Amino acid sequence: MKSPALVLPTVMEAAHALTKATEAAGVPRKLAELLSLRASQINGCAVCLDMHSRALVKLGETAERIACVAAWRETPYFTDAERAALALTEAITRVPDRADPVSDEIWNEAARHYDEKVLAGLVLSIGLINLWNRLNITTRQITGPWIEQYV
């Protein structure tokens, strides 16, 4: 089937409103795209991997950072604040993997770099990409050149 967000147009409107809210909270677009790329790698969502990689290129992100986001711990390419946000992304995305998925250590490190408003935006942004991943995976959406219109 088509994406449920296309079948039910008000879903797309709501998702766009949530994205705008995260931007208004102060989540930088490049950071949101990096986090979306990382969550999509974990979840195996080809549509989102394609879309967010292309968006990062358009935003001027370096090839090294895009290529290494899956191995961010082992590279010198990310700031401490970005590392905290990437760790938070992985924790939120992998909720069933641990009894305490978002540990105090992960949360406190993110809170050291971001105020409450930006943290709220990050949590919403990460939740939203996980929703998109699940919609695309469930309905077996196939990526391709068409994705460029959404970047």
C-alpha positions in Angstrom: 0.0 0.0 0.0 1.0 3.6 -0.2 2.4 5.2 2.9 -0.3 5.7 5.5 0.7 9.3 5.7 -0.3 9.6 2.0 -3.5 7.7 2.5 -4.5 9.9 5.5 -3.3 13.4 4.5 -4.0 14.9 7.9 -1.2 12.7 9.2 1.3 14.4 6.9 0.1 17.8 8.1 0.5 16.7 11.7 4.0 15.4 11.1 5.0 18.6 9.4 3.7 20.6 12.3 5.7 18.4 14.7 8.9 18.9 12.6 8.3 22.7 12.7 7.8 22.5 16.5 11.2 20.8 16.9 12.9 23.4 14.7 11.2 26.2 16.8 12.5 24.5 19.9 16.0 25.1 18.6 17.0 21.8 17.2 19.4 22.6 14.3 18.4 21.1 11.0 21.7 19.4 10.4 21.6 17.8 13.8 18.0 16.6 13.2 19.0 15.1 9.9 22.1 13.3 11.5 19.8 11.9 14.2 17.3 10.8 11.6 20.0 9.1 9.6 21.3 7.2 12.7 17.8 6.0 13.7 17.1 5.0 10.2 20.3 3.0 10.0 19.3 1.1 13.2 15.8 0.5 11.9 16.8 -0.4 8.4 14.5 2.1 6.6 15.8 2.6 3.1 13.4 5.5 2.3 14.6 7.5 5.3 18.3 6.6 4.8 18.1 7.9 1.3 16.1 11.0 2.2 18.2 12.1 5.2 21.5 11.4 3.4 20.4 13.6 0.5 19.2 16.3 2.9 22.5 16.3 4.7 24.4 16.7 1.4 22.1 19.6 0.5 22.8 21.2 3.9 26.6 21.0 3.1 27.4 18.1 5.5 30.7 16.4 4.8 31.0 13.0 3.2 33.0 11.8 6.2 30.3 12.7 8.7 27.5 11.2 6.7 29.5 8.0 6.0 30.6 7.6 9.7 27.4 8.5 11.6 26.9 4.7 12.3 30.3 4.6 13.9 30.2 8.0 15.6 31.9 6.7 18.7 35.1 5.7 16.8 35.5 8.9 14.7 36.8 12.4 15.4 34.0 14.0 13.3 31.4 14.8 15.9 31.2 17.3 18.7 30.5 16.3 22.3 27.0 17.8 22.0 26.3 15.8 18.8 27.6 12.6 20.5 25.2 13.2 23.4 22.3 13.6 20.9 23.4 10.5 18.9 23.6 8.4 22.1 20.1 9.7 23.0 18.9 8.7 19.5 20.2 5.2 19.9 18.7 4.8 23.3 15.3 6.0 22.3 15.4 3.9 19.1 16.5 0.8 20.9 13.9 0.9 23.7 13.4 -2.9 23.9 17.1 -3.7 24.1 17.6 -2.8 27.7 15.6 -2.6 30.9 16.6 1.1 31.3 16.8 2.2 27.7 17.5 5.9 28.4 19.8 5.7 31.3 20.5 8.6 33.6 24.0 8.7 32.2 22.7 9.2 28.6 20.0 11.7 29.7 22.4 13.7 31.9 25.0 14.0 29.1 22.3 15.2 26.7 21.0 17.7 29.4 24.6 19.0 29.9 24.6 20.2 26.2 21.0 21.1 25.6 18.4 23.1 27.6 15.0 21.7 28.4 13.3 23.2 25.3 15.9 21.8 22.9 15.8 18.4 24.7 12.1 18.3 24.2 12.6 19.0 20.5 15.2 16.3 20.3 13.0 13.7 22.0 10.1 14.6 19.6 12.4 14.6 16.6 13.7 11.2 17.5 10.3 9.8 18.2 9.0 11.2 14.8 11.8 9.6 12.8 11.1 6.3 14.5 7.4 6.7 13.5 8.4 7.3 9.9 10.7 4.3 9.9 8.0 2.1 11.2 5.5 3.3 8.7 7.9 2.8 5.8 9.1 -0.6 6.9 5.6 -1.9 7.7 4.3 -0.9 4.2 7.5 -1.9 2.5 8.1 1.5 0.9 10.8 1.4 -1.8 13.2 4.4 -2.2 14.5 5.8 -5.4 15.1 9.0 -7.3 11.5 10.1 -6.4 12.6 10.9 -2.9 14.4 14.0 -4.1 11.1 15.9 -4.2 10.8 15.5 -0.4 14.3 16.7 0.5 
